[in-house]
Amino acid sequence: MKADPEEEKKVRIQAERYLVKNFEDKTEIYDVLYKNMGNCNYFECATKVKHKKYGTKFLVYFNDETGDTFLSEK
């Protein structure tokens, strides 16, 4: 999937809402991951997030099947 500025903006906004609601500590969105060649069935686009205090990196995405925003495993 090619980069789409509008889709990237949308997914970043959704992820920011999720992060503010679910994390007391600071997190940082540092990139966007696009679905590529069928490697993930749950999202078209996800944000790559880093926890500033612990350095843990993870994905936040809107699940196309359930309609919910999820945090993936680190």
All heavy atoms as a GROMACS GRO file, in nm:
protein
  623
    1MET      N    1   0.083  -0.117   0.000
    1MET     CA    2   0.000   0.000   0.000
    1MET      C    3   0.088   0.124   0.000
    1MET      O    4   0.183   0.133   0.076
    1MET     CB    5  -0.090  -0.002   0.124
    1MET     CG    6  -0.185   0.112   0.131
    1MET     SD    7  -0.295   0.086   0.271
    1MET     CE    8  -0.411   0.215   0.239
    2LYS      N    9   0.058   0.219  -0.084
    2LYS     CA   10   0.135   0.342  -0.093
    2LYS      C   11   0.092   0.439   0.017
    2LYS      O   12  -0.021   0.437   0.063
    2LYS     CB   13   0.114   0.407  -0.230
    2LYS     CG   14   0.176   0.327  -0.344
    2LYS     CD   15   0.144   0.387  -0.477
    2LYS     CE   16   0.206   0.523  -0.492
    2LYS     NZ   17   0.187   0.582  -0.625
    3ALA      N   18   0.183   0.527   0.054
    3ALA     CA   19   0.153   0.629   0.154
    3ALA      C   20   0.040   0.718   0.107
    3ALA      O   21   0.036   0.762  -0.008
    3ALA     CB   22   0.278   0.712   0.181
    4ASP      N   23  -0.055   0.743   0.196
    4ASP     CA   24  -0.169   0.828   0.168
    4ASP      C   25  -0.175   0.932   0.280
    4ASP      O   26  -0.209   0.898   0.394
    4ASP     CB   27  -0.297   0.744   0.165
    4ASP     CG   28  -0.422   0.825   0.143
    4ASP    OD1   29  -0.418   0.950   0.151
    4ASP    OD2   30  -0.527   0.763   0.119
    5PRO      N   31  -0.144   1.058   0.251
    5PRO     CA   32  -0.140   1.161   0.356
    5PRO      C   33  -0.270   1.174   0.435
    5PRO      O   34  -0.267   1.193   0.556
    5PRO     CB   35  -0.109   1.290   0.279
    5PRO     CG   36  -0.046   1.245   0.152
    5PRO     CD   37  -0.106   1.111   0.121
    6GLU      N   38  -0.382   1.161   0.370
    6GLU     CA   39  -0.511   1.172   0.440
    6GLU      C   40  -0.533   1.054   0.534
    6GLU      O   41  -0.580   1.070   0.646
    6GLU     CB   42  -0.626   1.185   0.341
    6GLU     CG   43  -0.633   1.320   0.272
    6GLU     CD   44  -0.648   1.435   0.371
    6GLU    OE1   45  -0.732   1.426   0.462
    6GLU    OE2   46  -0.575   1.535   0.356
    7GLU      N   47  -0.502   0.934   0.488
    7GLU     CA   48  -0.516   0.814   0.571
    7GLU      C   49  -0.418   0.820   0.688
    7GLU      O   50  -0.453   0.783   0.801
    7GLU     CB   51  -0.492   0.687   0.488
    7GLU     CG   52  -0.512   0.559   0.565
    7GLU     CD   53  -0.655   0.533   0.609
    7GLU    OE1   54  -0.749   0.592   0.553
    7GLU    OE2   55  -0.672   0.452   0.702
    8GLU      N   56  -0.297   0.866   0.661
    8GLU     CA   57  -0.198   0.878   0.768
    8GLU      C   58  -0.244   0.978   0.875
    8GLU      O   59  -0.233   0.951   0.995
    8GLU     CB   60  -0.064   0.922   0.711
    8GLU     CG   61   0.045   0.924   0.813
    8GLU     CD   62   0.182   0.946   0.755
    8GLU    OE1   63   0.208   0.899   0.642
    8GLU    OE2   64   0.264   1.010   0.823
    9LYS      N   65  -0.299   1.088   0.833
    9LYS     CA   66  -0.351   1.189   0.927
    9LYS      C   67  -0.463   1.128   1.012
    9LYS      O   68  -0.466   1.145   1.134
    9LYS     CB   69  -0.402   1.310   0.850
    9LYS     CG   70  -0.454   1.420   0.937
    9LYS     CD   71  -0.499   1.539   0.853
    9LYS     CE   72  -0.560   1.648   0.939
    9LYS     NZ   73  -0.607   1.761   0.858
   10LYS      N   74  -0.554   1.057   0.948
   10LYS     CA   75  -0.667   0.993   1.017
   10LYS      C   76  -0.619   0.893   1.121
   10LYS      O   77  -0.665   0.893   1.236
   10LYS     CB   78  -0.756   0.924   0.914
   10LYS     CG   79  -0.874   0.851   0.971
   10LYS     CD   80  -0.952   0.785   0.858
   10LYS     CE   81  -1.039   0.674   0.909
   10LYS     NZ   82  -1.105   0.601   0.801
   11VAL      N   83  -0.526   0.806   1.084
   11VAL     CA   84  -0.478   0.702   1.176
   11VAL      C   85  -0.398   0.763   1.291
   11VAL      O   86  -0.404   0.716   1.404
   11VAL     CB   87  -0.401   0.592   1.101
   11VAL    CG1   88  -0.261   0.634   1.064
   11VAL    CG2   89  -0.398   0.465   1.182
   12ARG      N   90  -0.327   0.871   1.265
   12ARG     CA   91  -0.253   0.939   1.372
   12ARG      C   92  -0.350   1.001   1.473
   12ARG      O   93  -0.327   0.993   1.594
   12ARG     CB   94  -0.160   1.046   1.315
   12ARG     CG   95  -0.034   0.990   1.254
   12ARG     CD   96   0.054   1.101   1.197
   12ARG     NE   97   0.175   1.050   1.139
   12ARG     CZ   98   0.289   1.035   1.204
   12ARG    NH1   99   0.298   1.069   1.331
   12ARG    NH2  100   0.396   0.987   1.144
   13ILE      N  101  -0.457   1.060   1.427
   13ILE     CA  102  -0.558   1.120   1.515
   13ILE      C  103  -0.622   1.012   1.601
   13ILE      O  104  -0.638   1.028   1.723
   13ILE     CB  105  -0.663   1.199   1.435
   13ILE    CG1  106  -0.600   1.325   1.378
   13ILE    CG2  107  -0.784   1.233   1.521
   13ILE    CD1  108  -0.686   1.397   1.275
   14GLN      N  109  -0.661   0.900   1.540
   14GLN     CA  110  -0.721   0.789   1.615
   14GLN      C  111  -0.624   0.737   1.721
   14GLN      O  112  -0.664   0.709   1.834
   14GLN     CB  113  -0.760   0.674   1.521
   14GLN     CG  114  -0.878   0.703   1.434
   14GLN     CD  115  -0.902   0.593   1.331
   14GLN    OE1  116  -0.809   0.527   1.285
   14GLN    NE2  117  -1.027   0.575   1.295
   15ALA      N  118  -0.499   0.721   1.685
   15ALA     CA  119  -0.399   0.669   1.778
   15ALA      C  120  -0.376   0.768   1.893
   15ALA      O  121  -0.364   0.726   2.009
   15ALA     CB  122  -0.268   0.641   1.706
   16GLU      N  123  -0.369   0.896   1.863
   16GLU     CA  124  -0.350   0.997   1.968
   16GLU      C  125  -0.462   0.990   2.070
   16GLU      O  126  -0.438   0.995   2.190
   16GLU     CB  127  -0.343   1.138   1.907
   16GLU     CG  128  -0.210   1.173   1.848
   16GLU     CD  129  -0.100   1.187   1.952
   16GLU    OE1  130  -0.128   1.216   2.070
   16GLU    OE2  131   0.017   1.168   1.914
   17ARG      N  132  -0.585   0.978   2.023
   17ARG     CA  133  -0.700   0.967   2.114
   17ARG      C  134  -0.685   0.844   2.204
   17ARG      O  135  -0.711   0.850   2.323
   17ARG     CB  136  -0.830   0.959   2.035
   17ARG     CG  137  -0.869   1.088   1.971
   17ARG     CD  138  -1.001   1.075   1.899
   17ARG     NE  139  -1.028   1.196   1.823
   17ARG     CZ  140  -1.096   1.199   1.711
   17ARG    NH1  141  -1.145   1.088   1.659
   17ARG    NH2  142  -1.117   1.313   1.648
   18TYR      N  143  -0.647   0.734   2.144
   18TYR     CA  144  -0.629   0.609   2.220
   18TYR      C  145  -0.518   0.626   2.324
   18TYR      O  146  -0.534   0.586   2.439
   18TYR     CB  147  -0.596   0.495   2.125
   18TYR     CG  148  -0.572   0.364   2.195
   18TYR    CD1  149  -0.679   0.281   2.229
   18TYR    CD2  150  -0.444   0.324   2.229
   18TYR    CE1  151  -0.657   0.161   2.295
   18TYR    CE2  152  -0.421   0.204   2.295
   18TYR     CZ  153  -0.528   0.124   2.327
   18TYR     OH  154  -0.506   0.005   2.394
   19LEU      N  155  -0.406   0.683   2.284
   19LEU     CA  156  -0.292   0.697   2.373
   19LEU      C  157  -0.322   0.790   2.490
   19LEU      O  158  -0.288   0.759   2.604
   19LEU     CB  159  -0.170   0.746   2.295
   19LEU     CG  160  -0.115   0.647   2.192
   19LEU    CD1  161  -0.013   0.715   2.101
   19LEU    CD2  162  -0.055   0.524   2.258
   20VAL      N  163  -0.387   0.901   2.464
   20VAL     CA  164  -0.423   0.995   2.570
   20VAL      C  165  -0.518   0.929   2.670
   20VAL      O  166  -0.504   0.946   2.791
   20VAL     CB  167  -0.486   1.123   2.511
   20VAL    CG1  168  -0.553   1.207   2.618
   20VAL    CG2  169  -0.382   1.204   2.437
   21LYS      N  170  -0.611   0.852   2.619
   21LYS     CA  171  -0.710   0.786   2.704
   21LYS      C  172  -0.651   0.671   2.786
   21LYS      O  173  -0.693   0.646   2.899
   21LYS     CB  174  -0.824   0.732   2.616
   21LYS     CG  175  -0.936   0.667   2.692
   21LYS     CD  176  -1.045   0.621   2.596
   21LYS     CE  177  -1.154   0.546   2.670
   21LYS     NZ  178  -1.256   0.495   2.580
   22ASN      N  179  -0.553   0.600   2.732
   22ASN     CA  180  -0.507   0.475   2.792
   22ASN      C  181  -0.366   0.476   2.853
   22ASN      O  182  -0.327   0.378   2.916
   22ASN     CB  183  -0.515   0.362   2.689
   22ASN     CG  184  -0.658   0.332   2.653
   22ASN    OD1  185  -0.731   0.270   2.730
   22ASN    ND2  186  -0.701   0.379   2.537
   23PHE      N  187  -0.292   0.584   2.835
   23PHE     CA  188  -0.156   0.590   2.888
   23PHE      C  189  -0.136   0.716   2.970
   23PHE      O  190  -0.160   0.826   2.922
   23PHE     CB  191  -0.052   0.588   2.774
   23PHE     CG  192  -0.033   0.454   2.713
   23PHE    CD1  193  -0.117   0.410   2.612
   23PHE    CD2  194   0.069   0.371   2.756
   23PHE    CE1  195  -0.100   0.284   2.555
   23PHE    CE2  196   0.086   0.245   2.699
   23PHE     CZ  197   0.002   0.203   2.600
   24GLU      N  198  -0.092   0.697   3.094
   24GLU     CA  199  -0.059   0.812   3.177
   24GLU      C  200   0.081   0.864   3.142
   24GLU      O  201   0.107   0.983   3.151
   24GLU     CB  202  -0.064   0.774   3.325
   24GLU     CG  203  -0.204   0.742   3.373
   24GLU     CD  204  -0.207   0.700   3.518
   24GLU    OE1  205  -0.106   0.720   3.590
   24GLU    OE2  206  -0.310   0.647   3.561
   25ASP      N  207   0.169   0.772   3.107
   25ASP     CA  208   0.305   0.810   3.073
   25ASP      C  209   0.313   0.858   2.930
   25ASP      O  210   0.225   0.834   2.848
   25ASP     CB  211   0.399   0.690   3.092
   25ASP     CG  212   0.407   0.647   3.238
   25ASP    OD1  213   0.403   0.734   3.325
   25ASP    OD2  214   0.418   0.525   3.262
   26LYS      N  215   0.421   0.922   2.897
   26LYS     CA  216   0.440   0.979   2.764
   26LYS      C  217   0.468   0.872   2.660
   26LYS      O  218   0.544   0.779   2.682
   26LYS     CB  219   0.557   1.078   2.766
   26LYS     CG  220   0.534   1.196   2.856
   26LYS     CD  221   0.427   1.286   2.801
   26LYS     CE  222   0.411   1.408   2.889
   26LYS     NZ  223   0.306   1.495   2.849
   27THR      N  224   0.403   0.888   2.547
   27THR     CA  225   0.427   0.804   2.430
   27THR      C  226   0.450   0.895   2.311
   27THR      O  227   0.414   1.012   2.314
   27THR     CB  228   0.307   0.712   2.402
   27THR    OG1  229   0.190   0.792   2.388
   27THR    CG2  230   0.288   0.609   2.511
   28GLU      N  231   0.511   0.839   2.209
   28GLU     CA  232   0.542   0.918   2.089
   28GLU      C  233   0.511   0.835   1.965
   28GLU      O  234   0.558   0.722   1.951
   28GLU     CB  235   0.690   0.954   2.091
   28GLU     CG  236   0.740   1.017   1.965
   28GLU     CD  237   0.891   1.035   1.964
   28GLU    OE1  238   0.961   0.975   2.049
   28GLU    OE2  239   0.938   1.107   1.877
   29ILE      N  240   0.432   0.891   1.876
   29ILE     CA  241   0.410   0.828   1.746
   29ILE      C  242   0.529   0.867   1.659
   29ILE      O  243   0.555   0.985   1.639
   29ILE     CB  244   0.278   0.875   1.682
   29ILE    CG1  245   0.159   0.830   1.768
   29ILE    CG2  246   0.266   0.822   1.538
   29ILE    CD1  247   0.026   0.886   1.723
   30TYR      N  248   0.602   0.767   1.610
   30TYR     CA  249   0.722   0.798   1.534
   30TYR      C  250   0.716   0.756   1.388
   30TYR      O  251   0.803   0.793   1.308
   30TYR     CB  252   0.847   0.738   1.601
   30TYR     CG  253   0.854   0.588   1.603
   30TYR    CD1  254   0.917   0.520   1.499
   30TYR    CD2  255   0.798   0.514   1.706
   30TYR    CE1  256   0.925   0.381   1.501
   30TYR    CE2  257   0.806   0.377   1.708
   30TYR     CZ  258   0.869   0.311   1.606
   30TYR     OH  259   0.876   0.175   1.606
   31ASP      N  260   0.612   0.681   1.349
   31ASP     CA  261   0.602   0.640   1.209
   31ASP      C  262   0.465   0.578   1.185
   31ASP      O  263   0.387   0.557   1.278
   31ASP     CB  264   0.711   0.538   1.176
   31ASP     CG  265   0.741   0.528   1.027
   31ASP    OD1  266   0.678   0.600   0.947
   31ASP    OD2  267   0.827   0.446   0.990
   32VAL      N  268   0.437   0.548   1.059
   32VAL     CA  269   0.312   0.483   1.021
   32VAL      C  270   0.348   0.359   0.940
   32VAL      O  271   0.436   0.361   0.855
   32VAL     CB  272   0.222   0.578   0.939
   32VAL    CG1  273   0.100   0.506   0.888
   32VAL    CG2  274   0.181   0.698   1.024
   33LEU      N  275   0.279   0.248   0.969
   33LEU     CA  276   0.299   0.121   0.899
   33LEU      C  277   0.177   0.094   0.813
   33LEU      O  278   0.064   0.099   0.862
   33LEU     CB  279   0.316   0.007   1.001
   33LEU     CG  280   0.325  -0.134   0.944
   33LEU    CD1  281   0.455  -0.152   0.868
   33LEU    CD2  282   0.315  -0.235   1.057
   34TYR      N  283   0.200   0.068   0.685
   34TYR     CA  284   0.091   0.037   0.593
   34TYR      C  285   0.086  -0.113   0.568
   34TYR      O  286   0.189  -0.180   0.563
   34TYR     CB  287   0.112   0.108   0.459
   34TYR     CG  288   0.092   0.257   0.469
   34TYR    CD1  289   0.198   0.340   0.499
   34TYR    CD2  290  -0.034   0.313   0.448
   34TYR    CE1  291   0.179   0.477   0.509
   34TYR    CE2  292  -0.053   0.448   0.459
   34TYR     CZ  293   0.054   0.530   0.489
   34TYR     OH  294   0.035   0.666   0.500
   35LYS      N  295  -0.035  -0.163   0.554
   35LYS     CA  296  -0.054  -0.304   0.519
   35LYS      C  297   0.018  -0.328   0.386
   35LYS      O  298   0.004  -0.250   0.293
   35LYS     CB  299  -0.204  -0.333   0.504
   35LYS     CG  300  -0.236  -0.476   0.472
   35LYS     CD  301  -0.386  -0.492   0.468
   35LYS     CE  302  -0.423  -0.634   0.431
   35LYS     NZ  303  -0.567  -0.653   0.434
   36ASN      N  304   0.091  -0.437   0.381
   36ASN     CA  305   0.172  -0.463   0.262
   36ASN      C  306   0.161  -0.610   0.224
   36ASN      O  307   0.195  -0.697   0.302
   36ASN     CB  308   0.318  -0.425   0.290
   36ASN     CG  309   0.404  -0.435   0.168
   36ASN    OD1  310   0.355  -0.445   0.057
   36ASN    ND2  311   0.533  -0.430   0.188
   37MET      N  312   0.114  -0.635   0.105
   37MET     CA  313   0.111  -0.770   0.049
   37MET      C  314   0.037  -0.869   0.139
   37MET      O  315   0.079  -0.984   0.152
   37MET     CB  316   0.253  -0.817   0.020
   37MET     CG  317   0.321  -0.733  -0.085
   37MET     SD  318   0.496  -0.764  -0.118
   37MET     CE  319   0.525  -0.930  -0.073
   38GLY      N  320  -0.069  -0.827   0.205
   38GLY     CA  321  -0.151  -0.918   0.284
   38GLY      C  322  -0.087  -0.967   0.411
   38GLY      O  323  -0.127  -1.069   0.465
   39ASN      N  324   0.013  -0.893   0.464
   39ASN     CA  325   0.081  -0.941   0.583
   39ASN      C  326   0.004  -0.918   0.713
   39ASN      O  327   0.043  -0.966   0.816
   39ASN     CB  328   0.222  -0.881   0.594
   39ASN     CG  329   0.219  -0.729   0.600
   39ASN    OD1  330   0.115  -0.667   0.595
   39ASN    ND2  331   0.336  -0.671   0.608
   40CYS      N  332  -0.107  -0.847   0.707
   40CYS     CA  333  -0.190  -0.828   0.826
   40CYS      C  334  -0.335  -0.814   0.783
   40CYS      O  335  -0.367  -0.737   0.694
   40CYS     CB  336  -0.146  -0.706   0.904
   40CYS     SG  337  -0.240  -0.691   1.056
   41ASN      N  338  -0.423  -0.887   0.848
   41ASN     CA  339  -0.564  -0.884   0.814
   41ASN      C  340  -0.645  -0.788   0.900
   41ASN      O  341  -0.764  -0.773   0.880
   41ASN     CB  342  -0.624  -1.024   0.826
   41ASN     CG  343  -0.563  -1.119   0.727
   41ASN    OD1  344  -0.528  -1.080   0.616
   41ASN    ND2  345  -0.547  -1.243   0.766
   42TYR      N  346  -0.583  -0.726   1.000
   42TYR     CA  347  -0.657  -0.647   1.096
   42TYR      C  348  -0.660  -0.498   1.068
   42TYR      O  349  -0.743  -0.427   1.122
   42TYR     CB  350  -0.601  -0.669   1.237
   42TYR     CG  351  -0.599  -0.814   1.276
   42TYR    CD1  352  -0.481  -0.880   1.300
   42TYR    CD2  353  -0.718  -0.885   1.287
   42TYR    CE1  354  -0.480  -1.013   1.336
   42TYR    CE2  355  -0.718  -1.019   1.321
   42TYR     CZ  356  -0.598  -1.082   1.346
   42TYR     OH  357  -0.597  -1.215   1.380
   43PHE      N  358  -0.568  -0.446   0.989
   43PHE     CA  359  -0.565  -0.302   0.963
   43PHE      C  360  -0.508  -0.271   0.826
   43PHE      O  361  -0.437  -0.352   0.767
   43PHE     CB  362  -0.485  -0.228   1.071
   43PHE     CG  363  -0.339  -0.267   1.076
   43PHE    CD1  364  -0.246  -0.210   0.990
   43PHE    CD2  365  -0.295  -0.360   1.167
   43PHE    CE1  366  -0.113  -0.245   0.995
   43PHE    CE2  367  -0.161  -0.396   1.174
   43PHE     CZ  368  -0.070  -0.338   1.087
   44GLU      N  369  -0.539  -0.152   0.778
   44GLU     CA  370  -0.481  -0.102   0.655
   44GLU      C  371  -0.359  -0.016   0.686
   44GLU      O  372  -0.265  -0.008   0.609
   44GLU     CB  373  -0.583  -0.018   0.577
   44GLU     CG  374  -0.700  -0.098   0.522
   44GLU     CD  375  -0.657  -0.195   0.413
   44GLU    OE1  376  -0.567  -0.163   0.334
   44GLU    OE2  377  -0.714  -0.305   0.408
   45CYS      N  378  -0.364   0.051   0.802
   45CYS     CA  379  -0.261   0.146   0.839
   45CYS      C  380  -0.254   0.150   0.992
   45CYS      O  381  -0.357   0.153   1.059
   45CYS     CB  382  -0.302   0.282   0.782
   45CYS     SG  383  -0.181   0.412   0.794
   46ALA      N  384  -0.133   0.150   1.049
   46ALA     CA  385  -0.116   0.153   1.194
   46ALA      C  386  -0.007   0.253   1.229
   46ALA      O  387   0.083   0.279   1.149
   46ALA     CB  388  -0.077   0.015   1.245
   47THR      N  389  -0.015   0.306   1.350
   47THR     CA  390   0.091   0.395   1.396
   47THR      C  391   0.194   0.315   1.474
   47THR      O  392   0.161   0.223   1.548
   47THR     CB  393   0.037   0.508   1.487
   47THR    OG1  394  -0.035   0.450   1.594
   47THR    CG2  395  -0.050   0.604   1.409
   48LYS      N  396   0.319   0.351   1.456
   48LYS     CA  397   0.428   0.295   1.534
   48LYS      C  398   0.450   0.390   1.651
   48LYS      O  399   0.468   0.511   1.631
   48LYS     CB  400   0.556   0.284   1.451
   48LYS     CG  401   0.545   0.184   1.337
   48LYS     CD  402   0.678   0.179   1.264
   48LYS     CE  403   0.677   0.079   1.151
   48LYS     NZ  404   0.807   0.072   1.084
   49VAL      N  405   0.446   0.335   1.772
   49VAL     CA  406   0.453   0.418   1.892
   49VAL      C  407   0.569   0.371   1.980
   49VAL      O  408   0.598   0.252   1.986
   49VAL     CB  409   0.320   0.408   1.971
   49VAL    CG1  410   0.326   0.492   2.098
   49VAL    CG2  411   0.202   0.449   1.884
   50LYS      N  412   0.631   0.467   2.047
   50LYS     CA  413   0.738   0.435   2.141
   50LYS      C  414   0.702   0.496   2.276
   50LYS      O  415   0.662   0.612   2.284
   50LYS     CB  416   0.871   0.493   2.093
   50LYS     CG  417   0.986   0.464   2.184
   50LYS     CD  418   1.116   0.520   2.129
   50LYS     CE  419   1.231   0.490   2.224
   50LYS     NZ  420   1.358   0.543   2.172
   51HIS      N  421   0.714   0.414   2.381
   51HIS     CA  422   0.694   0.463   2.516
   51HIS      C  423   0.822   0.535   2.556
   51HIS      O  424   0.930   0.475   2.556
   51HIS     CB  425   0.665   0.347   2.611
   51HIS     CG  426   0.618   0.390   2.744
   51HIS    ND1  427   0.702   0.436   2.842
   51HIS    CD2  428   0.492   0.398   2.795
   51HIS    CE1  429   0.632   0.468   2.948
   51HIS    NE2  430   0.504   0.446   2.923
   52LYS      N  431   0.813   0.664   2.588
   52LYS     CA  432   0.933   0.744   2.612
   52LYS      C  433   1.012   0.700   2.736
   52LYS      O  434   1.133   0.702   2.735
   52LYS     CB  435   0.896   0.892   2.624
   52LYS     CG  436   0.852   0.952   2.494
   52LYS     CD  437   0.820   1.098   2.510
   52LYS     CE  438   0.775   1.160   2.379
   52LYS     NZ  439   0.745   1.302   2.395
   53LYS      N  440   0.942   0.657   2.840
   53LYS     CA  441   1.011   0.620   2.965
   53LYS      C  442   1.081   0.485   2.953
   53LYS      O  443   1.194   0.468   2.996
   53LYS     CB  444   0.912   0.616   3.080
   53LYS     CG  445   0.975   0.585   3.214
   53LYS     CD  446   0.873   0.593   3.326
   53LYS     CE  447   0.936   0.563   3.462
   53LYS     NZ  448   0.837   0.570   3.570
   54TYR      N  449   1.012   0.386   2.894
   54TYR     CA  450   1.066   0.250   2.890
   54TYR      C  451   1.128   0.211   2.756
   54TYR      O  452   1.195   0.108   2.747
   54TYR     CB  453   0.955   0.150   2.925
   54TYR     CG  454   0.896   0.175   3.062
   54TYR    CD1  455   0.768   0.223   3.077
   54TYR    CD2  456   0.972   0.152   3.176
   54TYR    CE1  457   0.715   0.247   3.202
   54TYR    CE2  458   0.920   0.176   3.302
   54TYR     CZ  459   0.792   0.224   3.315
   54TYR     OH  460   0.740   0.250   3.439
   55GLY      N  461   1.103   0.287   2.653
   55GLY     CA  462   1.159   0.256   2.522
   55GLY      C  463   1.088   0.145   2.448
   55GLY      O  464   1.132   0.103   2.341
   56THR      N  465   0.976   0.096   2.501
   56THR     CA  466   0.899  -0.010   2.436
   56THR      C  467   0.834   0.043   2.309
   56THR      O  468   0.773   0.150   2.310
   56THR     CB  469   0.789  -0.063   2.532
   56THR    OG1  470   0.851  -0.104   2.653
   56THR    CG2  471   0.715  -0.179   2.469
   57LYS      N  472   0.846  -0.032   2.202
   57LYS     CA  473   0.783   0.005   2.075
   57LYS      C  474   0.666  -0.088   2.048
   57LYS      O  475   0.674  -0.208   2.073
   57LYS     CB  476   0.884  -0.002   1.961
   57LYS     CG  477   0.994   0.100   1.974
   57LYS     CD  478   1.093   0.090   1.860
   57LYS     CE  479   1.202   0.195   1.876
   57LYS     NZ  480   1.302   0.186   1.768
   58PHE      N  481   0.556  -0.030   1.996
   58PHE     CA  482   0.436  -0.109   1.970
   58PHE      C  483   0.352  -0.041   1.863
   58PHE      O  484   0.382   0.072   1.822
   58PHE     CB  485   0.354  -0.130   2.098
   58PHE     CG  486   0.321  -0.003   2.172
   58PHE    CD1  487   0.201   0.063   2.149
   58PHE    CD2  488   0.408   0.048   2.267
   58PHE    CE1  489   0.169   0.179   2.219
   58PHE    CE2  490   0.377   0.163   2.337
   58PHE     CZ  491   0.257   0.229   2.313
   59LEU      N  492   0.250  -0.111   1.815
   59LEU     CA  493   0.160  -0.057   1.714
   59LEU      C  494   0.026  -0.024   1.777
   59LEU      O  495  -0.021  -0.094   1.866
   59LEU     CB  496   0.134  -0.160   1.603
   59LEU     CG  497   0.252  -0.206   1.520
   59LEU    CD1  498   0.206  -0.313   1.422
   59LEU    CD2  499   0.317  -0.090   1.448
   60VAL      N  500  -0.035   0.083   1.728
   60VAL     CA  501  -0.173   0.116   1.763
   60VAL      C  502  -0.247   0.127   1.631
   60VAL      O  503  -0.202   0.194   1.538
   60VAL     CB  504  -0.183   0.248   1.841
   60VAL    CG1  505  -0.327   0.289   1.862
   60VAL    CG2  506  -0.110   0.237   1.974
   61TYR      N  507  -0.360   0.058   1.622
   61TYR     CA  508  -0.435   0.058   1.496
   61TYR      C  509  -0.584   0.041   1.521
   61TYR      O  510  -0.627  -0.004   1.626
   61TYR     CB  511  -0.387  -0.054   1.404
   61TYR     CG  512  -0.404  -0.192   1.461
   61TYR    CD1  513  -0.518  -0.266   1.437
   61TYR    CD2  514  -0.304  -0.249   1.540
   61TYR    CE1  515  -0.534  -0.393   1.490
   61TYR    CE2  516  -0.318  -0.376   1.593
   61TYR     CZ  517  -0.434  -0.447   1.568
   61TYR     OH  518  -0.449  -0.572   1.621
   62PHE      N  519  -0.662   0.080   1.422
   62PHE     CA  520  -0.807   0.061   1.423
   62PHE      C  521  -0.834  -0.073   1.359
   62PHE      O  522  -0.797  -0.097   1.244
   62PHE     CB  523  -0.875   0.173   1.345
   62PHE     CG  524  -1.025   0.166   1.350
   62PHE    CD1  525  -1.093   0.211   1.461
   62PHE    CD2  526  -1.096   0.116   1.244
   62PHE    CE1  527  -1.231   0.206   1.466
   62PHE    CE2  528  -1.235   0.110   1.247
   62PHE     CZ  529  -1.302   0.155   1.359
   63ASN      N  530  -0.897  -0.165   1.434
   63ASN     CA  531  -0.925  -0.299   1.384
   63ASN      C  532  -1.043  -0.294   1.288
   63ASN      O  533  -1.155  -0.260   1.328
   63ASN     CB  534  -0.953  -0.394   1.500
   63ASN     CG  535  -0.967  -0.537   1.456
   63ASN    OD1  536  -1.049  -0.569   1.372
   63ASN    ND2  537  -0.887  -0.624   1.514
   64ASP      N  538  -1.020  -0.327   1.163
   64ASP     CA  539  -1.124  -0.323   1.060
   64ASP      C  540  -1.239  -0.420   1.088
   64ASP      O  541  -1.352  -0.393   1.052
   64ASP     CB  542  -1.064  -0.356   0.922
   64ASP     CG  543  -0.966  -0.250   0.876
   64ASP    OD1  544  -0.979  -0.133   0.916
   64ASP    OD2  545  -0.875  -0.287   0.799
   65GLU      N  546  -1.210  -0.532   1.154
   65GLU     CA  547  -1.313  -0.633   1.179
   65GLU      C  548  -1.403  -0.597   1.297
   65GLU      O  549  -1.522  -0.619   1.293
   65GLU     CB  550  -1.247  -0.769   1.204
   65GLU     CG  551  -1.181  -0.827   1.081
   65GLU     CD  552  -1.116  -0.962   1.109
   65GLU    OE1  553  -1.128  -1.013   1.222
   65GLU    OE2  554  -1.053  -1.015   1.016
   66THR      N  555  -1.345  -0.542   1.404
   66THR     CA  556  -1.424  -0.516   1.525
   66THR      C  557  -1.468  -0.370   1.538
   66THR      O  558  -1.559  -0.341   1.615
   66THR     CB  559  -1.344  -0.551   1.651
   66THR    OG1  560  -1.231  -0.464   1.660
   66THR    CG2  561  -1.300  -0.695   1.650
   67GLY      N  562  -1.401  -0.280   1.467
   67GLY     CA  563  -1.434  -0.138   1.479
   67GLY      C  564  -1.377  -0.074   1.603
   67GLY      O  565  -1.420   0.033   1.643
   68ASP      N  566  -1.279  -0.136   1.667
   68ASP     CA  567  -1.216  -0.083   1.787
   68ASP      C  568  -1.069  -0.050   1.760
   68ASP      O  569  -1.008  -0.104   1.669
   68ASP     CB  570  -1.219  -0.186   1.901
   68ASP     CG  571  -1.359  -0.215   1.949
   68ASP    OD1  572  -1.439  -0.120   1.958
   68ASP    OD2  573  -1.388  -0.331   1.980
   69THR      N  574  -1.015   0.039   1.843
   69THR     CA  575  -0.873   0.070   1.835
   69THR      C  576  -0.800  -0.024   1.930
   69THR      O  577  -0.843  -0.047   2.042
   69THR     CB  578  -0.848   0.216   1.877
   69THR    OG1  579  -0.923   0.302   1.791
   69THR    CG2  580  -0.700   0.251   1.866
   70PHE      N  581  -0.688  -0.079   1.882
   70PHE     CA  582  -0.614  -0.177   1.960
   70PHE      C  583  -0.468  -0.142   1.971
   70PHE      O  584  -0.410  -0.079   1.886
   70PHE     CB  585  -0.623  -0.316   1.894
   70PHE     CG  586  -0.752  -0.384   1.921
   70PHE    CD1  587  -0.855  -0.375   1.829
   70PHE    CD2  588  -0.771  -0.457   2.036
   70PHE    CE1  589  -0.975  -0.439   1.852
   70PHE    CE2  590  -0.891  -0.521   2.060
   70PHE     CZ  591  -0.994  -0.512   1.967
   71LEU      N  592  -0.410  -0.193   2.077
   71LEU     CA  593  -0.268  -0.190   2.098
   71LEU      C  594  -0.215  -0.328   2.066
   71LEU      O  595  -0.268  -0.427   2.116
   71LEU     CB  596  -0.242  -0.157   2.247
   71LEU     CG  597  -0.103  -0.172   2.301
   71LEU    CD1  598  -0.016  -0.060   2.244
   71LEU    CD2  599  -0.106  -0.162   2.453
   72SER      N  600  -0.116  -0.335   1.979
   72SER     CA  601  -0.062  -0.467   1.945
   72SER      C  602   0.042  -0.508   2.048
   72SER      O  603   0.086  -0.429   2.129
   72SER     CB  604   0.002  -0.464   1.806
   72SER     OG  605   0.126  -0.396   1.810
   73GLU      N  606   0.084  -0.633   2.040
   73GLU     CA  607   0.190  -0.680   2.127
   73GLU      C  608   0.320  -0.611   2.092
   73GLU      O  609   0.344  -0.576   1.977
   73GLU     CB  610   0.208  -0.831   2.112
   73GLU     CG  611   0.089  -0.910   2.159
   73GLU     CD  612   0.111  -1.059   2.144
   73GLU    OE1  613   0.227  -1.102   2.145
   73GLU    OE2  614   0.012  -1.132   2.133
   74LYS      N  615   0.404  -0.593   2.194
   74LYS     CA  616   0.533  -0.529   2.169
   74LYS      C  617   0.625  -0.624   2.098
   74LYS      O  618   0.609  -0.742   2.099
   74LYS     CB  619   0.596  -0.480   2.298
   74LYS     CG  620   0.631  -0.589   2.396
   74LYS     CD  621   0.700  -0.531   2.516
   74LYS     CE  622   0.744  -0.644   2.607
   74LYS     NZ  623   0.830  -0.603   2.710
   0.00000   0.00000   0.00000
